[in-house]
Amino acid sequence: MSINTLTHSPQEIRALVRSGEWKDVTAGLAPGHVQANLAILPKEMAFDFMLFCQRNPKPCPILEVLEPGQTEPRLMAPGANMCTDLPKYRVFRDGEMVGEEEDLRSLWRDDLVSFLLGCSFSFETALLNAGIPLRHLEAGKNVSMYVTNISATPAGAFSGPMVVSMRPIHHSQVVRAVQVTSRFPSVHGAPVHIGEPEAIGIKDITSPDYGEPTEIRQGEVPVFWACGVTPQAVALQSKPPFMITHAPGHMFITDWRDEDLAVL
């Protein structure tokens, strides 16, 4: 099954994920539908994390928060299941990633609170519709993501660096890319940095911390958006006893349309 030809509805894609038929990244799937990052924490840490998201809306824009123990995101995808409907999850214990899972049912607890956070995959259809090509989609790759020297605003037990995603944009289209993505503040919005990777602590643009390398061609500028992988970098620094996230690029596909989150 090819990521470039999969054109099923969000419900059909989630069913394929749940059955184990789709295990790859979700970039380019269900064009026009909102994709979401995931963070799951015990109830005792949920308030601190919600406060962290509130103070850091660029990398961690909250789309939906589930009740403790609830696995169905009733607002964004009724009938879905947070334990089974992402292609891959990451498990953190005491600040270390201890494994990746394709199913959370054996790890689920009644005290776990799920946070769905905005994802930049959700504004990519708008960029394409504006005539701005996206190389990672053309190549069938995961987007490039980097840990930066930009510190997130701490909250309670949580602190750490911002992660960004990078897309090379031709210099003639950079202003348009900023205009297009500014309409989507709930999925990271406008870029946080343009050009000069070294200025935000990225020493080698060809070696991303997450995702896959993306070629930058003559006349193109690296453009950086805040990224929902930030909670994973924060987990490594803040060392919560237990935390589950999506694996980078393996997102939750919701029923919502991208335009549902657009502002004029």
C-alpha positions in Angstrom: 0.0 0.0 0.0 1.5 3.3 -1.1 1.4 6.5 1.0 1.0 8.5 -2.2 -2.2 6.6 -3.4 -4.0 6.1 -0.1 -7.1 8.2 -0.5 -9.5 6.7 2.1 -11.6 8.7 4.5 -10.2 9.3 8.0 -12.5 6.5 9.4 -11.1 4.1 6.8 -7.5 5.0 7.5 -8.0 4.6 11.2 -9.5 1.1 10.6 -6.5 0.2 8.5 -4.2 1.4 11.3 -6.2 -0.5 13.9 -5.9 -3.7 11.9 -2.2 -3.3 11.4 -2.4 -2.8 7.7 -1.0 0.7 7.9 2.1 1.2 10.1 3.9 4.1 8.3 3.9 7.9 8.7 0.7 9.7 8.0 1.9 12.8 6.0 -0.2 13.2 3.0 -3.0 10.9 4.1 -6.6 12.1 4.2 -5.8 15.4 2.5 -7.8 18.3 4.0 -8.3 16.6 7.3 -6.8 17.6 10.6 -4.0 15.4 12.0 -3.1 15.6 15.7 -0.1 14.9 17.9 -0.7 12.9 21.0 0.5 13.1 24.6 -0.8 10.8 27.4 0.0 11.3 31.0 -1.3 10.2 34.4 -4.0 12.4 35.9 -1.7 13.6 38.6 0.5 15.3 36.0 -2.3 16.4 33.6 -2.8 19.8 35.0 0.9 20.7 34.8 1.0 19.5 31.2 -2.2 21.5 30.3 -0.6 24.6 31.8 2.6 23.9 29.8 0.5 23.7 26.6 -1.4 26.9 27.5 1.9 28.7 28.0 3.4 27.3 24.8 0.5 27.4 22.2 2.9 27.5 19.2 4.4 24.0 19.7 1.5 22.6 21.8 -1.9 23.9 20.6 -4.6 21.9 22.4 -7.3 20.5 20.2 -9.0 18.1 22.6 -8.4 16.7 26.1 -10.0 13.4 27.1 -11.4 12.6 30.5 -9.2 10.3 32.7 -9.4 6.7 31.4 -11.4 7.7 28.3 -10.0 6.4 25.0 -12.6 7.8 22.6 -12.0 11.3 21.3 -15.7 12.2 21.1 -15.2 15.7 19.8 -12.8 15.1 16.9 -13.3 11.5 16.0 -16.3 9.7 17.6 -15.8 6.0 17.6 -12.0 6.2 17.4 -9.7 4.7 20.0 -6.5 6.4 21.3 -5.1 2.9 22.1 -5.2 1.5 18.6 -5.7 4.3 16.0 -2.2 5.7 15.6 0.4 3.7 13.6 3.1 3.9 16.3 3.4 5.2 19.8 6.4 6.0 22.0 6.6 5.1 25.7 8.7 7.2 28.2 9.6 6.3 31.7 11.7 8.6 34.0 13.0 10.6 31.1 13.9 7.7 28.8 12.2 6.4 25.8 11.8 2.7 26.7 10.0 1.5 23.6 7.7 1.9 20.7 4.3 0.2 20.5 1.6 -0.3 17.8 -1.1 -0.9 20.4 -1.6 0.6 23.9 -4.2 -1.7 25.2 -1.8 -3.6 27.4 -0.4 -0.4 28.9 -3.7 1.4 29.4 -4.8 2.6 32.8 -7.9 4.3 34.2 -5.9 7.3 35.3 -4.4 8.2 31.9 -5.4 11.6 30.3 -5.0 12.0 26.5 -4.1 15.3 24.9 -4.6 15.8 21.2 -2.4 18.7 19.9 -2.3 20.5 16.6 0.0 19.1 13.9 1.6 21.0 11.0 0.5 18.2 8.6 -2.9 19.9 8.9 -1.8 23.0 7.0 0.1 21.2 4.3 -3.0 20.9 2.0 -3.4 24.7 2.2 0.3 25.1 1.2 -0.2 22.7 -1.8 -3.4 24.5 -2.8 -1.4 27.8 -2.8 1.1 26.2 -5.3 3.8 25.7 -2.7 5.4 22.2 -3.2 6.4 20.1 -0.2 9.4 17.9 -0.9 8.9 15.4 1.9 5.5 14.6 0.5 6.9 14.3 -3.1 9.6 11.9 -1.8 7.2 9.9 0.5 9.3 10.8 3.5 8.7 12.0 7.1 9.2 15.7 7.6 12.6 16.8 9.1 12.4 17.9 12.8 15.0 19.5 15.0 15.6 20.2 18.6 16.4 23.9 19.0 17.9 26.3 21.5 14.5 28.0 21.9 13.3 27.2 25.4 9.7 26.5 26.0 8.0 28.4 28.9 8.2 26.1 31.9 5.0 25.0 33.8 5.0 22.9 36.9 7.0 19.7 36.3 7.6 20.4 32.6 10.3 22.3 30.8 12.6 21.9 27.8 13.5 22.9 24.3 11.1 23.6 21.4 11.2 21.2 18.5 10.6 22.6 15.0 9.7 21.0 11.6 11.4 22.2 8.5 10.2 22.6 4.9 12.4 24.1 2.2 10.5 26.9 0.4 11.6 28.7 -2.7 12.6 32.3 -1.7 9.9 33.7 -4.0 7.2 31.8 -2.0 8.3 32.3 1.6 6.0 35.3 2.2 3.0 33.3 0.8 3.9 30.3 3.0 3.8 32.6 6.0 0.5 34.1 5.0 -1.1 30.6 4.3 0.0 29.0 7.6 -0.9 32.1 9.7 -4.5 31.2 9.1 -4.0 28.0 11.1 -2.9 29.0 14.7 -4.5 25.8 16.1 -2.0 23.7 14.1 1.2 25.8 14.9 0.4 28.7 12.6 3.1 30.9 11.1 6.8 29.9 11.1 8.9 30.6 14.2 12.1 31.0 12.2 13.2 31.5 8.6 16.7 30.7 7.3 19.9 30.5 9.3 19.5 27.2 11.1 22.5 28.0 13.3 20.6 30.9 14.9 18.2 28.4 16.6 20.8 25.9 17.5 20.7 23.6 14.5 24.3 22.7 13.7 23.7 20.3 10.8 20.5 20.8 8.7 21.2 17.5 6.9 20.9 15.5 10.1 17.5 16.0 11.7 16.8 14.8 15.3 13.5 13.3 14.2 12.1 12.4 10.8 14.2 12.1 7.7 16.6 14.5 5.9 15.1 16.8 3.3 17.0 18.2 0.4 17.3 22.0 0.2 17.8 23.1 -3.4 19.3 26.2 -5.0 17.1 29.2 -4.4 15.3 27.6 -1.5 15.2 28.7 2.2 14.7 26.5 5.2 11.5 27.5 6.9 10.8 26.3 10.5 7.5 25.8 12.2 6.9 24.9 15.9 6.4 21.2 16.2 4.2 18.9 18.3 7.2 16.6 19.0 8.2 19.2 21.6 6.6 17.2 24.4 8.9 14.3 23.6 12.0 16.6 24.0 10.4 18.0 27.1 9.9 14.4 28.5 13.6 13.7 28.1 14.5 16.8 30.1 11.7 16.8 32.7 11.7 13.1 33.3 8.0 12.4 34.1 7.6 8.9 35.6 5.3 7.8 32.7 4.3 9.3 29.4 3.1 8.1 26.1 3.3 10.0 22.8 2.9 9.4 19.1 6.0 8.4 17.3 7.2 11.4 15.2 5.2 11.5 11.9 2.8 8.8 13.0 -0.2 11.0 13.7 -3.8 10.6 14.7 -6.1 11.5 11.8 -9.3 13.2 12.9 -12.7 13.7 11.2 -12.3 17.5 11.3 -11.5 19.4 8.1 -8.5 21.7 8.1 -10.8 24.6 7.3 -12.6 24.0 10.5 -9.5 25.4 12.2 -8.8 28.2 9.8 -9.2 31.9 10.8 -9.9 34.7 8.3 
